[in-house]
């Protein structure tokens, strides 16, 4: 796997893990808020039901240790335990504060194991480890009067521990019509809250994982479709590039063809006219090339042309435009150079061509003409001047470089293949 593909995969996996983490955190917070609100509603419903399970005047009579009979106490325990089991609460109870300021349990539900062993909380049991919130309930300014179908003001305790365990609790302070105050308490085991929260969070994570696994085939198919489309695009694009390249490239030498050279000439000449950006032209013709074709055959002649084309391309500057003008003629457009710079390049190329011919024992040299545009000169006139310079090199004995000058005159073209 390529490094770029590996990085993309790692990024995608990291993003998925990040999204999962954010989703889980959000799900945990949302579920915790929802669950606690649901639990608090259950605690409230249980607490406000307690006064109606007891006798109406129970807390007017529950003022001393012997004020309530054992039979009534047993009945209260039984009724509160049934209500407790029906609502799914851990404990339901009522608390008073006696004349000494001590807190007493006046009624309470009891789990089955406590009932079986006789360990249930009885009337007027001391409650020394009462919570601070429960104590504050007796001082609460919004103490509720015992009325049916009326919302009560409640105090919630997120986490509270006493001798019986750790709970999430609610306390509802109530005042009887006779003016006696008591507090109804409802407890739910904190382990229940934790277990529910853990299970719901796991369900949230599991649902996300299942959803992710469900859409993975779709994502995979989509990615494969994109890859296929990209391959098709690359093929079409490469075909376009190949066609474009073939339209401007000479098939034998792989240099620019005459069409592309004409285009580059117009661009360079326009830059010269409009922005005074200089350039120079080099035109070269291979001397006695026809003799190579006649002696060695056209296949060798083609190989020679390809070798000369490679030599011209590699020995020129990267900014220069090298192309095949036609037959054994080549042109070089030297950007940002004058005729002196082009002349030195032409001499370098002429020497390298002669060296190449000696290595291969060919009777081959090259003549070069060099010209640069002049003010008020047209492009056809520039081409004529570089042609005249090339013809002058031919007339002077070939295998040399001539710069265009005012004293050169156009002459009929002699047979350059001789």
N, C-alpha and C positions, 0 to 999 in steps of 0.2 A: 504494500500500500504506500502510495506517495506521501511525503511529509505533509503536503497541503491537504490531502484527503484525510490524513490522520488528525490534523489540527481541526478540520471541519467536524469530524466525528466526535472528537473530544469536546469541542465547543457545544455541539448539539446535546451530548450526554450531560455536560455540566449545566446547560440551560434547563434540561428536563429535571435534573435533580434540584436545581434552584427553585423551579416552579413547584415541584412536589413539596419542597420544604415550606415555601410560602403558603401553599394550599393547606398543608397540614397545620401550620401555625394558625392560619386564619380559621380553619375548621375546628381546631381545638378551642380557640377563644370563643368562636360563635357557639359551638356546642356546649361549652362550659356555661356561658351566659344563659343559653336556652334551658339547659338542664337545671341550673340553680333556680331560675325563675319558676320552672315547673315544680321543683321540690318545695320551694317557698309557698307556692300556691297550695300544694298538698298539706304542708304544715299548718298553713293558715286555716284551711278548711277543717282540719282535724281539731285545731285549738278552739275555734268558735263553736264547734259542736259539743264540746265538753260540758258547758253549763246546762245544756238541755238534756244531758244524760243523768245529771244529778237532780236531786229534789230542789224545787224552786227556792226553798228557804235554807238549803244545806249550809251555806256559808254565813247565814245569820245565826245558825245554831252551833257552827264549828268554832267555838271560842275557848274551849278547854279540853283537857286530856280525856275527860269522861263524858263529853257532850254528845258524842255519836256512838250509837250501839254497834256491837260487833256484827249484828245481822245487816245493818245498813252499810257498814264498811265493806262487808263481803259482797253485798249487792253492787256497791259502787265499783269494787275491783272487777267483778264479773262483767258489768256493763262497759266499763272503760276498756277492758281487755278485748271484748268483742268488737267495739268500735275501732280499737287500735289495729286488730287483725284485718278488719274490713278495709281500712284506709291504707294499710301497709306502713304504719308508723312504728318506731321502736318503743317509745314510751309516751303516754299521756298522763298528765298529773296536774294537781293544783297545789299552790303554796300560800300559806298565810304567814304573817309576822305576829308573834304573840306579844303580851304586855311587856316582856323583858327584852324585846327586840330580836329574839331568836326566830329562825325560820323553821317552819314545820310543814311537812307534807300532809295534806288533809285527804287526798285521794290519789290513786295511781293505778295505772294498768300494770299487768304483770305477765311476763313470758310464761309459757307452759312449764318450763323446767323449774321456775321459782314456785309456781303453784303446786307442782308435784312434790317438792321438797319442803314446802311451807316457808319459803324464804321471801315471800312477797312483802312489799312495803305496806305497812298498816297505817291506819289513821293516826295522825299526830306524831309521826316519826320525825326525829330531828334531822335537819338538812344543813349541816355546818359548812359543807363545801359548795354552797350556792354560788352561782356566777355573779360577777359584778353587774352584768346587764340585768339579771333578775332582781338584784337589790335596787338598781335604778328604777325598775318598773314600779316599785312602790312609791317612788317619788315623782313618777311621771305626771306631768300636768294634764296630759290627755288621757286620763283614766276613763275607761269605757263604762257606761252604765249597762246593766244587764237588760238588754232589750232584744227582742226577736227581729230578724230581717233588717238588721242595721249593721253597717260595716264597722269593724273595730280597728282601733289603732294598735299596731303590733310593733315589737322590737325584735330584730333578727340578730342571731349570733352565728357568724360563719363557722367557727370551730370552738367547741366547748368541751372540757373534760371534767368528769367527776368520778366517784367510786365505781360507777356502773359502765364507764367507757367514754369514748370521744364521739361527739355528735355535732350536727348542724341543728340549731334550735330556734324556736320562736317563743316569745313571751307576750301574752296579752293581759294587761292589767284591767281588772273589772271591779266595779263598785256595785254592791247590791243596793236595792231600794232602801234598805235600812242603814246604809252607810258603811258597811263592812267591805274592806278591800282585800282582794286575793288576786293571784296571778295564775293564769293557765299556761302550762308549758307543754310543748310538743317537740320530741327529739327524733331525729333520723340518724342512724348509724353512719358516721363519716366514711366507713369502708364501703357502704352501699353507694354513696355519692362518688367515691373514687373509682369503684368498679364500673359503675354506669358510664362515667366520663371516659375511662380507659377503653371500654368496649365500643362506645360510640365513636371515639377517635380512631380506633382500629378499623371500624366499619368505613369511616371517611377515607382513610388511607387505602383500604382495600378497594373501595369503589373507584378511587382515582387510578389505582394500578390496573384494575380490570378495564376501565375506560381506555387507559393508555395502551394496554395490550390489544384491545379491540380495534383501535384506530391505527396500530402499527402496520398491519397489512395494507391499509389504505395509503398511509404515508409512504410505505415502501414502493407500492405500485405507482404512486404519484412521482416519487423520485426517479424511478426507472423510466417513466414516461418522459420526464424532463431530460434525463440523460439521452434517451433515444432522440428526442427533438433536438437536443444540442448536437448530437452526432450528425443528424441529418443536416442541421444548419452548417456545421463545420464542413461537411462534404460539399454542400452547395456553395459555401463561401470559398472553399479551396478550388472548386471547379471554376468559379467566377474569377478567382485570382489567376488560375492557370490560363484561362481564356484571355484575360486582360494582358497577362504577360506574353502570351503567344502573339497577341495583336501588335505588340510593340517590340518584339524580340526577333532577331534574325535566327532562324531555326538551325543553321549550321554552326555559327560562332557563339551563339547565346549573348551577343552584344545587342545594343539597341539597333533597330532597323531604320530605314530611311524615313518612315512615317514619324517615328519617335524623335529622330534627329531634327526633322523639320519643326516639330512642336517645341523642342528645347531651344532651337535657334530663334524662333519667334519670341519666346519668353526672355531669353538673354538679350536680344536686340531691343525689346520693349523696355527692359530695365535700364539699358544703356541710354536710350532716348529720354526716358522720363526721370531717371534718378542718377544718370551719369555713372552707372555701375559698369566698370570696364570688364571686358572679356576678350579672348583671342581665339582664333581658329587654327587648328592644325589639320592639314589634309595630306595623307600619305598614300602612295601607290607602290605596290611591290614591283620591282624591276625584273624583267625576264620571267615572270611567273608562268607565262604560257609554255616556256621551255620545260618547266617542271612537270606540267600536265602531260606534255608530249612525250617526255622521257620516262616518267615513273607512273603515269596514269592519273586519272581524276581522283581516285581514292586517296592517293598520297597527297595530291594537291589539296584536297579537302582537309587532310590532317595538318598540312602546313598552314592553311588559313586558320584553323582552330588554334594552333600553337601561337601564331602571330597575334591572334585576337586576345589570347590569355596574356601574352607578354605585354601588349599595349594596355590592357586593363590593370594588370598588377603593378606596372611601372608608372602609371599615371597617378595623380593625386586622387584622394577619395571624392573631392568636390568636382573633379572633371567628369564630363559626359563623353563616354567612348562608344562609338557605334560603327556599323558597317555601312558605308555610303553606297556601295554597289560593286559587284565583281571582286577585284582585289584592292579596292580603294576603301580607306577608313578615315573617319573624321573624329577629332577630339575637340570638344568645346571646353576651353580653359576658363573657368569662372574666376572673376576677381584677379585676372592676370593680364599683363600687356604682351605685346609681341616679343619683347626681349625674354620674358619668362617663358613664353611658349617656345621660343627658338631654342633655349637651353634644354627644355624637355624634349623637343623634337630631335636634337642632336643625341641626347641620351638614348632615346628609343632607336634611332638609326644605328647607333653603335651596338646596342643589344641585339638587334635583328641580324646584323652582320656576324656577330659572335654566334648566334644560333645557327646561321647558315653554315659557318665553318665547321661546327660540331657535327652537322649532319651531311656535310660534303655536298651542299646544294649551291648552285650558282645563283644565289639570291641576295639582293640588296633592296633598299627602299629609298625612294625620293620623298622629300617633305617640302610642303609649302606652308608658310605661316603668314597670317594677316590679323589685323585688329580693326574694328570699325572706326570710321572717321566721322567728324561732324558733317551733317548734311548728306551723309552717304546712306543709301538704301540697303536693305538686306540682300537683294539680288546683286547689287554692286559689290558688296562685301564678299559674297560667294565667288563672284567673278575674279576679284583681286586675289583670293587664296588659290583659285584655279590657275591664274597666271603665274603665281609664285611657284606652284608645283610644276607647271610646264617649263618654267625657266630652269628648275633643278634638273628636269629631264634633258633639256637642250644642252645644259652645261656638262652632261656626261653621266647623269644619274648618281645614286648613292650620295646625295648631299641635301642640305637644307637651305632654302632661299626664303627671305622675308619679302613680302610685297612692298613695292615702292612705287613712286609716281612714274618712274621711267620704264616700268614694265608695261608691255602692251600685249593684248590678247593675240595669240597666234593659233592657227589651226591645230587641232589635237592630232599628234602623231600616234602611231600604234604603240601603246604602252606595254603590249604583251611580248614585244621583241626583246 
